[in-house]
Amino acid sequence: MLNLTPRYTGNLPADLPEPLKPVYDQSPTLARLFLARGIVDARELSRELTHLLSADGLLGIDTACGLLDTALDEGKRILIVGDFDCDGATSTALMMRVLTDMGKAGGAKVNFIVPDRFKYGYGLTPEIVELGIKTHQPDLIVTVDNGISSHAGVDFAKSQGVQVIITDHHLTSKATPNADAVVNPNQLGCDFGSKSLVGVGVAFYLLGRLAKLRREAGKSTVQVSRYLDLVALGTVADVGQLDHNNRILVHHGLEAIRAGRCCVGITALLEQAGRDPSKITASDFGFVIAPRINAAGRMDSMDVGIKCLTTDNRGEAEQLAFELDKLNQDRRRVEGEMRRQADQIVERLSTYSEEETKDRRSLVLYQDDWHQGVIGIVAGRLKETHHVPAIVFAPADTGKVDDNDAIKGSARSIAGIHIRDAIEQVANEYPELISHFGGHAMAAGLTLPKRNLTEFRKAFDAVMTEVDAQVFTEEKFTDGQLLPADFSLKFIKTLNEASVWGHGFVPPQFDGVFNVLNARILKDKHLKLQLAHHGVQYPIEAIWFNYDSEAWDYRADKVHVLYELSINEWNGSQSLQLMIKDLAVVEIS
């Protein structure tokens, strides 16, 4: 049998809170899912925009609105400084669309710039400010999804007579830069009720408050909620925790896309990938649209991604979506080769000592020819495969690999280890090792001289030795067994309609023991099963992609399965399908 940890260990219906009784009456399983995710009041399931948190708690938002309002009225030049991932692209597109419309009456000029990650790195650096001044002569710079650590860049901009508004969501333990306004729910002193807004969420709140200010003053304004498709995409793409506030934002963005009320670029990207926009789910943001937009920033320039999200011309959107798809294919090719090389390095490490391999608590890898744009993806794959924090480095300048040259790393973490704080601990203990760093609990970035890599690896490993060993034992969670009536399309649709599922509000996973009616291998790597379950009158289809051949036995009569529910569409018909996540053979013939 599989070793699984139940998400809910209470006793239903005895422990059922009064507000969830209507949910229980609809579906006992659904009530159990919500309780396992901390929902005790049905109001936490509301998806009304009126239940969004008020912007009043966002420190600095009124100052930022005042600066933008004046700049729009006085026809100033506004420069948006974005970031080279999907959150940065959606944030930039949202700012461009809203501020351009608002500024038409006053003659304001709005432009954007996204730093070339291979030349300028991350954030509002003095070099980016200098480039922005040279190309756009801005009166006001607004950062999106970056800037909270950009002290030098802010100071340089102000020395040149340029005002600066920072909008960001990244964590910081330091004082904010000396900008004219800083809006970030994670800055010191901010009491906003959700710390989970991503960059585009912060931009949405700022622009929504600005629209309200201008509407009340009788000035030209915009209905910012028209662009919740961009907010939803950026939130899911940046793996923002789906607290109640973010679930509302994502829900309305999904509804807008399904109804055809979205930017033509998103529609073009979905169609390029062969997806029906009217049936989009939150997972499509993360697995279909975001990789294509991110590919622009990873392989070329994020300008292509931003233009795709800002154009209103269908033909142009389709051409840009095609370009993004091609860049994504290039990204997958480069990533595949890097993953192969990384696996070889880990395999060589594993031959040194069985004890060392067993006790390894991190993977820190580097090669001179690795591509900087793909290291985050490779780190994520390593983290998933080995269940340890992984940091993958590549040269900061592809033309240089000397010991004194900079290398850039992308870090991905596991539950229980705050990766940004771990890197900060190294930086505090060894100030000479790391040049720059920043990020979140689960993902971070850093830069250091190549000569410091070995010492950094030792220092990071030392920090990991302080972590409870249990953190490195991967737990597999289950939401329990389904009732016979739950094995239906109706129940799957109930799940999909009940909430937005994702990071922080994890998609349901169930387990159960099934009889095996039939089994076959597809394409030498996928296991297709036909199962029977007590109380279910029809066979249940199941598939295990990239199955573990060591776990499967072709003589299996009975199996214990951990799975997600899905809908399989074929030739216009729909059927229930289990997506197997793990399997153990219980009985063999």
Summary of the structure (lengths in Angstrom):
residues: 589
radius of gyration: 25.0
end to end distance: 16.7
largest distance: 80.9
contacts: 2024
relative contact order: 0.09
helix: 45%
strand: 19%
